[in-house]
């Protein structure tokens, strides 16, 4: 998988998987931030743009697309809950 920053610069994973407790993730960085024109609107990090992707990120993205594509369905799902007993 190729990860790119908002300026379409390729970002690379410096290390392998990082354990985050219940899941693992990878951190992607690029050295192109040093001379980038969009840096001020892209990141305030002194080291440049950093993107962290969970091992489940593809599933998370797919679910977010479903929610965006079906807003009425998910509004209904939020409305249909069991009320707590008094």
KAMOBEL-V875586 format. One record per backbone hydrogen bond with DSSP energy under -0.5 kcal/mol. NH is the residue of the N-H (numbers start at 1). CO is the residue of the C=O. E is the energy in kcal/mol with one decimal. If there is no record, write none. Layout:
nh,co,e
NH,CO,E
NH,CO,E
This chain:
nh,co,e
3,1,-0.6
3,11,-0.6
5,9,-2.3
8,5,-2.4
11,3,-3.1
12,29,-2.8
14,12,-0.7
14,27,-0.9
18,25,-3.0
20,23,-3.2
22,20,-1.1
25,18,-2.0
26,53,-2.4
28,51,-3.4
29,12,-2.5
30,49,-0.6
34,31,-1.2
35,32,-0.9
36,33,-1.0
39,36,-0.6
41,38,-0.9
42,38,-1.6
43,39,-2.6
48,45,-1.4
51,28,-2.3
53,26,-2.5
55,24,-2.4
57,54,-1.6
60,56,-2.2
61,57,-2.8
62,58,-2.0
63,59,-2.3
64,60,-2.4
65,61,-2.1
66,62,-1.9
67,63,-2.3
68,64,-2.3
69,65,-2.6
70,66,-1.5
71,68,-0.6
74,70,-1.7
75,71,-1.8
76,72,-2.1
77,73,-2.1
78,74,-1.8
79,75,-1.5
80,76,-1.7
81,79,-1.3
